[in-house]
């Protein structure tokens, strides 16, 4: 990741438009299937159930005989059925019906609409889960329905298949209870904000408690609740009202500046809906296609070149860690972070080529947490810009032909936070240190990132020329031991360069690394630089083919504290099958700790039961655990276990002589004449007395 201190006029002008441009391209396609019939008009009230064949079904449902009646069946989520109604009298109605479902979280919504499609009555009833054929009785009372032409719309709510419904009656209400009407509203109109309330209806029995929730949208924030006269009812987003009179409840919202105050935390991340999504586009087409992405709980479907910008207000001068959650199913995906002046769009800070690890999923909950440390900001207003892309700025036609994924989606990203760094998270690392270097405190310039897929964090996917820079503070001028673990499938070079505050090289080590066979097979390396006291910059340079080497578990300790290097070799052992196995080892220095042995067969399977090993050859590896106070660095070389077939310990072979020749043998197989005792004759046992 390279620190950016300036930006070209072209890029500045382009990015500067982010604060005022917001384009979202969205296509919503409704696919309707099922049966459609011309609706006959149903007159209410009626003593007969609704004729379901007179309904228009929109969706995948159908009519089916079940439970001795005609029912709506196979109705999926959001399918609906409509009836043309002729209401002969302005009054309330009692609606009864039977319903059966084997699913939970399923409900039915009954809406009556007038000729202008205004909802004049609505009731939503949760369904009880049981079975698809066990029908239960349900009922509700409508609001007062106006006389004349109406439409009854029954909507099926849930997931996949919902509920089977039949035997629907609409009769004049016999209720003598007092009802009150509810009117709701949202200001300002067109804000996208809404009200939800439970139970959901237009008229309520006196004394019913209704719970309202104000739903914010975009940069519109909730202000308060008021009644029809403008009197304030509450300022919390949730409001409870008891219906003891006709009520008007209005949720009032206001347009915020859309400025996010920092610091924030990952538990309280940025509101994505406050960001502007600038022009995103695909390469490889004759014209630029807009791919602005859309919001769920993260930025989704972001194409190569898509950008988003947040307005942020820093409330204190401090040092930040910028973090986000990212997931992708693609390789070579990068993010760029920029912070610019809110007024002039001048570059304040930037870091490019932040690698997003391929986690095999677009689900951000399965992705990784990306952190960039050491971002120092003064108080004030800024623009925080995020750009999505891959390694290629402008791929050629040949590159696109070979790598079609370059024109596809990049990564899904969300949960941005500016967390204030504490002393423990300072970018400067004091040496010597008992712990491994925190890779998140390095600045990566070039293609690469940090992976947590190994037993320790590693620099991963580091391409040729990528560097990782650490800021160190050496306690004294002395000799250090630097050790690290490295895994690679290529021949490559890893260079450690130490420079002082004047930029002078004070120590350097270039290691030529050979292939370890795969990216997860790590070998340990070490060297002994002499470093001065004070501030030191460590630059690790990766050189080699496309991908170079994975490196982690980097330790810098005093050379005098370096552990004694011990080579331990597990001795080969040969045993007979079933014989007890005693392992041993030979070491270059006496050891006081314990050795744990692992036996594997030719396929690499670990043998748990060593008492029943089949004859053959096995590999023996192990782990050495030092004793308390023992300062050793033990390298273990494996051995070989050979299990041979043992000599027989009982009857080896039993043969039967079935020849009918009259000859007699004793139990030792010797031919004898007739005597008293036990004999074998013609394969049978005899007792002679």
N, C-alpha and C positions, 0 to 999 in steps of 0.2 A: 504494500500500500504506500503510495507516494503522497507526501504532504504537498498541497498546492497553495502557493502564495500569490499567484496571479493567474489571470485567465484572459484568453484572447478577446478582442472586441466582439468578434463574431459570436463566440460562446457566451460572452457577457450579455450581449443583446438578446440572444436566444433564450438564455435562462432567465433574464430579467423580465421576460413576459410572463413568467410562471404565476406571478401573484395575481394577474388579471385575466388569465385564460383558463377556462374549464370546459372541456368537451368530453362528453360521454357518448359513445356509440353503443346503442343497445337495440337488439331485435328481439321482440317477444312474439313467439309463434304459438297460437292456440290451435291445437289439433282436436277437433271434435269428431267423435265416432259414436256409433250406437244407432238407435232407432229414432225416427222422426215421423210423427203423424200429424195430420191437421187437427188442431184442438177444437173439440166441441165445447160449448159453453155449459158449465155446471151451475145449477141454480141452488142457492143456499138461502135459508136453512133447509136441511133435508133429513129425512129419517133413514135414508139409504147411504151406504158408504160410497166414497168417491169411486167412480169407475176408472181404474188406473190406465186403461187402454185409451182414455181420452186425454192423457197427459203427453207432453212432449219431453222426451228424455234427452238431455245434452250430456254426452260423455259415453262411457263404455257399458252402462248398465242395461238391464233388460227386464222384461216381465216374466214371472215364473210362478207356477202353482206351488205353494208351500204352506203347511199347517192348515190345509183346508180352505185357503183363500188365495187370491191373486196378490203378488207382492212385487215390489221393486227389488231386484236381485242383482248381485255382482256390481253394485254401485261403488265406484272408486272415489278416492278423495276428491272433493270439489265437483263431482258430478251433481247435476240437479234436474229436477222434474218440475214442469210448470203446468198449471191448469188455468183455463179461462173461466172466471167466476162472474156470475150475475147475482149481486147481493140485493135481495128484495126489501131489506129494511135496515136502517141505520141502528146498529146495536152491537153488543159484544156477543162472542160465540165461544162455546165450549168445544174444543177440538180433542178428540180421543183417537188413539191408533195403537197398533201392535207392532213391536219391533224385536228383532233378534240379532245378536252379534256375538262373535267369539273373540273380538278384539277389545282392548282397552283404549282409553283416550279417543273415543268416538262420540260424536254428537250430531244432532239434527237441528237445522235452523229453518223455521217456518216464517216466511215473509209475505205479507199482503201488500201489493202495490196498486196505486190508483192509475188512472189513464195516463197521467204525466210521469209515471214510474217513480212517484214518491212513495217511500215506505210508510204505510199507515199503521202497521202492526208488525212486530218482530218478536220472536221467542226462540231461544236456543236451549235445547234440552240435552244433557249428557245421557249417554246410553249405558246400561249395565251389561258388563261382559258376562257371557254364559256359553251359549252355543248358537250355531246358525239356524237351528230349527226350534229352539225353545223361545217362544214369543212371550214377551212381557207387555203389560198394559201401561200406557203413558197418557197424560192429559195436560192441558193447559187452557187458560182463558185468554182470548185475544183482547186487544184494545178495541175501542168502538170503531167498527168498520163503516165507512160511508156507503150510502145506497148507490147502486149502479155497477158499472163494469170494473172488475178488479182482476188482478193476476195473483195466484198463489204460487210461490216459488219455494220448493223444498230442496235445501242444499245439504249434501252429505259431507260431513267434515271428519277427517281422521287421516290415516295413512293406508295406502293401497286399498284393499277391500274394506268397506266400512260397516254397513248395517242393512239388514233386510227389513222392509216396512210394508205394511198392508192394513186393511180394515180401518181406513181413515174416515171418521165421521165429523161433520161440522154442523152443530145444532145450536139453536138459540140458547144463550147462557141462562142458567137458573140461579146463578150466584146473586146473593143479596148483599155482598160485601161492598164497601166503599172503595172506589178506585181513584187514583190521582195520576195525572199525566206528567210526563217528563219531556222537557225540551233541552237539547244540548247544542253547544256551539263552540267554535274555535276561532280565535283572532290571533294574528291577521289571517284573512282568507288567502289561500294559495301558498301558505307557508310549508305545507307538507306535514304539519303536525296533526295529531289526532287525539281523540278521547276513546278509551275503552272502559266499559263498565259491566259489572256483574252483580245481580242477574241482569241480562240484557232484554229490555222491553221498552215500550212506549207508555204503558200504563201499569201501575202497581197497586196491589192491595194496600190499604192504609196500614202504616207501621212497618212496611218492608224496608230493610236497610240495603242501600245500594252503594257499592264501592267503585269509585272512579279513579282512573289512572291517566295522567297526562303523558303523552308520548312525544318527546322532542324529535326534531328532524334537522339534520344539517347543522347550520349555525344558529338555528332558532332555539332559544332556551326558554324554559318554563318561567313565568312570572308569578301568576296567582290564579285563584278561582274566584269568579264573581257570579252573582245571581242576575236576573233579568233587569234589576234596577241599578246594577253596578256596585252593589254592596259586596265587600270581600268576604269570601267563605273560607279561604285558607291559602297558605303559601307553599305547602308541601306537594310533591307530585302526586300523592295519594290522598283522596278525600272520601270520607264516609258521610252519607246523607240518609236520614230517615224520612220516608215519603209520608208526610202528614198533611200535605197540601200539594197543589199543582206546583211544579218546580221548574226553574230554568237554571241550568248549570253551564257556565262558560269557562273554558280553559284559555287563558291569555298567555301568549308567548311574545318574545321580543328578539330582534335580530342582533346577535352579538357581533363583536368585531372579528370573531373567528381567530382570536389570538390565544395561543396556548402558553400559559405561564410555566416557566421552568425554575427550579428543578422539579422533575417528576420521577416516578419509579416504574419498574416493570409491572408492579401491582396496580398502578394507576397510569396506564400508558396514554399516548396521544389519542384524541378522537379523530379517526380517519376521515369522518364526514366533514371535518373542518378544512381539509386540505383541498387544494386545486389540483386537478389531474390534467397535465399539459399533454400536448400532442405526442402520442406514441405511434410507432409505425413499424411495419415489416420491411426488411430489405428484400430485394429479389423480385419486385413487381415494377411494372412500367410507371405507376404513379404511387404516391404515398397513400397508404391506407390507414385511416385513423384506428387506433387501438388504445383507447384511453384507459381501459380497464374498468372494473366496477368494484364496489365495496361489499364484502360480507363482514367478517371481523378482521379482514386484512385486504391488502391490495392483491387483486386476482387478475389473471389473464393479461399481465403486463408484457407488451411486446418489446423487442429490441429498440431502445431509444425512448421508451415511455418515461415520463418524469412526473413526480408529484412534489408539491411545495407546501410547507406549513409556515404560518406566521407564528413566531415565538417571541415571548417577552421574558428576558432574563432578569430576575428580580434580585440577583446578588452576584457580585464579582467572585467567581470561583472556577474550579477545574472540574470538567464533566467527563463522565463515561457515556457515550452514545451507544445505545443498544437497540436491537430489534430481533424478532423471530423470523426466520426465513426457511422455506422449503422448496425443493425443486426436484424434478425427475430428469433434469438435463445436466450435462457436464459443461464446464467452462462458462459459468454464469457469474457475473460481477455486478456489484453495486458501487455507485459513486455517491459520496456525501459532500455537500457544499453548505457553508454558512455565509450569507451575504448580508450587507446592510439593507434594512427594510426600505430606506429612502432612495439610495442610489444604485442598489444591486451590485455594489463593489464587493469583490471577493474578500472575505475576512479569514476564512479557513476552508480547507478542502482535503479530502482523502479519497483517492480513486482506487479502482481495481480491488475492491473488497470481495474476496471469493465467497461464494455460497456453495456449500458442500451438497453434492447429490445424495439425498437421503432416500431416494427411491419412492417418494410420495409428494403430492401437492398439498398434503395436510400439514398446516403450520404447527400443529401440536406434535407432529413427528419430526419436525425440523430441528435446527440448531439455533442457539442464541448467539448472535454476533455482537461483539463489543469492540468499540474503538475508544481508547483511553487518552487522557491528557489533553482534552479540548478546553482551552482557557478562554473565557468570555467575560467582558465587562457588562455592566448593567445596560439594558437597552432593548430595542426591538430589532429582530433579525428575520431573515427568510432561511428556512432549512429545506434544502432541496435534495431529493433522492432520485437518482437516475438508474434505470435498469438496462443492462446490456450484456453481451458476451464479449469474448476477447477480440473480436474483429469489428473494427469501426465501420468499414465499408468493404464487405467481402466481394471478391470477384465472382464472375459467373462460374468459373471452374471450382472455386471454393464452395459456392452454394450447391453445385451439383454433387460434390463429394460430401458435404455436410449439411443436409437439408434441415437439420434441427436448428441451425443458426437463425432461421427465419420464423421459428416457432416461439411459443411463450418462454419467458425467462424464469422468474421465480415468484412465489407468493410470499408477501412480506407484510408484517404488521407489528403491533405492540411496541411502537417506538417510544423510547424514554431517554430523557437526559437526567442521569443520576449523578448527584454530587459525589465526587471522589473523596474518600477519607484518607487518613494518613497511611493506612495499610495498602491502599490502592494506588499510591503514588507511583508514577512511571519509573522513578529512580529505584534501582535495586541495589541494596547494600551487599557488598561481598567482603569476606567470605560469608556463605549462607548454608545452613543445614538443609534447606529445601531446594528443590529444583527451580530453575528460573521460570517465572510465570510468563508463558508465551503470549498471553493477552497483553502484556506490557510492551511488546515489541511493535515497531512500525514496519509493516510489510510493504515493500515497493515492488510491483510486478505482479505476475500471476501466481496465486497461491493463497493458502489460508491455514486455519488451525482445525485439526480434526480431533475428535474424542473417541474414535472407534477402536483405539488400542488401549492397553492397560494404563497408559499415561498419555497426556495431550501431546500432539506432534504437529510440526509444520508439515503440511500435506499438499500435494498437487503443485509443488514448487517447480516452476519452469525455469529454463536456462536464463541466467541473468537476474533472477529474483533475489532480493536481499531482505534480510530481517535485521532490524537495528534495535539494540538495547542500550539504555542509559544506566551506567553502573557508578557506584561510589566505593572505591577501594579504601579499606580502613588503614592500610599501611603499605609501604613499598616492600614487596616480598614476592617469593615464588608461590604461584598457585598451581593447583591441579584442576584442569578442565576435563570433565568426562561427559559423554553423551552416548545415546543409542541411535543407531542409524539402520535403515532398511531400504534396499533398492533392488530393482531388476536390471539396472544399467551400470555401466562404468561411468563414474562421474567424479567431480571434485567439489569438496566442501572447504571453504576458506574462512578462517576466523581472523578478523583484523581488529586490533585494539588501538585506538587513537586517543591522545590526550586532548585537553581543552583547546590547544592550538592547532588541532588537526594533524599532529605528527603521529606517525605510526610508532608505537612503543613495543608491539609484539604482533607476530603473525604466524599462523599455522595453516598450511594447505595440505589437506588429506585427500589422497587418491583412494576412492572407495570402490571396491569390487562388488559385483552382484551378490546379494544374499539369497537369491532364488525367488523371493516374493516380497510384496510390500509390507508384510506383517512379521517377517523374520528379522529380528533386530540383533546386530552385533554391537558390542561396547567398544568405544574408542576413548583415548585420553591423551593429553599432552600437558606440558608444564611451562607456561609463560611466566616471565618476571614482569610484574606490573608496578607502576608508581602509585603513590597515594593520591586520593582525590577523585575528581570526576573523570570517567573514562567512557568512551563510546565503543561498544562491541558491534561490529558489522559482520553478519554471516552471509556469505555469497554462495549461491547455488549455481553450479555449472555442469552441463551435460546435455544429453538428448532431451527431447520434448519434456518429459517429466524426469526429475533428477533423483531426489532422495527424500525419504521421510525421516525427520529428525526430532527427537524429544528427550526428556529426562536429562536436561543439561544442568550439570552441577559445577559450581566454582567454589573450591575450598582451599585452605592453606595447604601447601605441599607437605609441611611437617605433620599435618593431620591426615595425610593421605593414608588409606588403609594399606596393609601389607598384601601384596599380590601373591596369591596362592593358586597353584595349578593342582586340581584334584582329578584323579582318573579312577573311574569305577573299574574294579578288577573283573575280568571275565570269570565266569563260573560255569561248571558242568556238573549236572546231577542226573541221577536215574529218575525215571518217572515215579512220582509219589514221594520222593525223598525230600526232606526239609531243605530249604534254600537259605543260605547265609551269605548276604552280600557284604562286601568290604571295599575299601578304596585305598589308594596310595596318593599322598599329597606331598608337595615340596616343602611344606612347613607343618609343624604339629598343630592340630586343630582341636578345639574343646567343645565345639557346637555339635549339632545333630544333623544327620543326613537322612533325607526322605527319598526313597527309591520308587521309580515308576517303571513297570514292565509293559511293553507293547509288542503285539504280534506283527507279522510282516505287513499287514494292512493298516497299521497304526492304531489299532484298537487297544485300549488300556485293559490289562488283565487284572481284574479285581481279586479273583480267587487263585492264589498261587499254589494251592494244594492239589489242584486237579488239572494242571497244564498238560496238554497233549505233547507228544514228542515233537521236537522242532527247535528252531532258533528264534530267539527273542532279543530285542534291544532293551537296554537298561539305561535310563536317564535318572537324574535326581536333582534335588534342591538342597543346598546347604544353608542351615540357619545358624548364625554365629551365637556363641554364648554371650551372656551379659558382659559388657566391657571388652569384648573381642573385636578389634578393628581390623578386619580382613576383607579383601575383595577376592572371592573364590570363583575361579572359572572351572566348570565341571565338564569333563570329557566322559562320554558314555561308554558302557561296556556291553558285553554279549553274554546272554544266558543260553546255554545249550541243554536241552532235556532229552536224554536217551531212553530207549525202551529198556526196561529192566529185565533180569532173568525171571522165568516162571517160578512161583512159590508154591504151586499145588499141582494137581493132575493136569498135564499138558494136553493129552489126547486120549479119548475113550473110543475103542472100536468094538463092534459087536460081531461075533462069529455066528452066523445064522445057518451054517451048513448042517444038514440033518445026517451027520455021519456017526452019531452015537459016541463020539469021543468025549472024555470028561477032563475038565481042567479045574485046578484050584483057583482061589481069588488072585493069585500072583501070576496066573496065566500058564502054569506048568501042567503038562498032561500027566494024569495019574490014573491008577486003577481005582476001583470002587472001594471006598473006605467011609467010615462014619465021618460026618462033617457037612460043610456047605460047599456045593460044587456048581459049576457052570456046564451045562450040556445043551448043545444046539441053541445057544444064545439065551437060555433060560436058567434061572437059579433053582437048585434043588437042595433039600436037606436030607442027608442019609443017616440013618440010625443003626 
